[in-house]
Amino acid sequence: MIAREDRLPPRLRRSIFAVTMVALAYVILAPLTSIDAAQQAGLPLLTDKVWFRIVTTVLMFVVLASAWNIVGGLTGYASFGNIAFFGLGAYTVGALVANRGWPFGLALLVAPIVPALFALVIGLPLLRLRGHYFAVATLGVGVATGEVVNNVGPLGASTGLFLPIVRSDLLFFYLMLAAAGLAVLTTWVILRTRFGYGLLAIRENEEAAAVIGVNTNFYKVAAFCIAAALSGIAGGIFAQWNSFINQELVFAVSDNVQMILMAVLGGAGTALGPVAGAVVLELIIQTLAGGGSGSVYSQIGLGILLAVCVIFIPRGVIDFFGGRSKLSLRYFRQTLRETSA
């Protein structure tokens, strides 16, 4: 079994790689024009506070979509409760910084541990369920976790937690960029290891995977814990970046729906699909954030677009441009050549 990116035409792979490298270089280097030394040297300012906010948010959803992809895309277990891991990571940092006086850097190291342990505890029973039973159960766990946190006094209860303000857009941008890089690299490595092949085997046929020697329970729980740890890192960075967290902010079910749509839109089960989906969908959402009647119609159009993608290109834009889908560009050109021969 191989990742679907490897089945793309060589020319398309090279084009995607070139465009990706140029975009990545811009994203990494453009923020440096905002530092004092660059401004004193007379370099043009390529970023502002709005740019930092939007791109950091996009990178956060790259982490969340990539983390969900490990469970939903690679393993085939559509979880609607991954937002609980994000929220636990955020509250871990919030509680340690606001209540215990820990430095942010040290608290961030604990952020992936708490949700990973939580995933281990709930994953053992939940991952015995399948299909819509698993989806509904994880949704219930996600909502219940937020409600429990909302009633715990040391965690701020319904008031939430206020963290010391750190005024450094550059710091949180690069932290979220590093987290996004880690999430994508983790998926890429998994897809090329025996562990990843085991997850793909579970997705295709769990009974057959068990017959050939895959420890399905271990593999599923391990994938669940990895996804939880990555989501927790993003939540921990968000907590300090936003300086305030509460249940509605970090346990929002709508964010869970967004991360799923991003992975599906870009191409679930691939390393770069969730990245493409997160960038495109979050930029559209940010564009529509202004409100108004035009925004309503645009959001309706976005919903229709997503429905079309799910129905006609369920494997995402990666397969659409790669030619595996019967509605893909490559398949259409090939059909034309064959019929005209």
C-alpha angles and dihedrals in degrees: 000000000000135000115267093239087068090060093059117111111269093240092052091047090053092048093049091047093051094048091045093051092050092048092045092050090052093047092050099042104033095073090057089070088071096064119101095247092055092048092048088052089056098247115158115258106246097177141043137183093276090052091050092050095049097044093045089052091049090051090050090056090046086061094046095045092046091048092050089047091063090061102027102031104033101029098031097232108128104213120196093182104066089108086074089067091051091049094047091051090051094048092046090059092038095053095044094046100038100035104026101031094234118162112255095242093056093044090051090060089061094046096086094042099062097051091042091055090046090051090051092053097046095033095065094065100026097052090061086071122078141201118353091353090063092044093052092044093052091046089054092049091050093051093042093050091054092049092050092050089048090061100044111103099207088054092056094261111219091342094065131212127294116208127196110273115251109193102205117112089174093058096052092042092057093041091054090044090054090048091050091049090050092050094050093044090050091053092046092052093046091053090057100047136076088253091059093047088053091053091050090049090053090050093052098042121345095191092051090047090055091049093055091052106269112147092225098185093051093045094049095047091045091053090048091052094047091051090048093051093051092047090048092056091054090047092050093051091046093052094059093036092055094038090213133063135178137162096272092051103049103024097049111147088206089066089054090053090049094053090051093049091048093053093045094045094050097038124286114226095034131097098232100032096083089047092055092044093049094049095047099040097042092048088052091048091049090049091052093046093095093079129210132121092294089056091055093054091045091053090050088053090049090053091050090048092052092048090052091049093049092048101041104026104025091161090059137238092307091070092037093061092033093061102239095115119078086229093053126118093240093050090050093052091046091052091051092052092049095049093046094049 
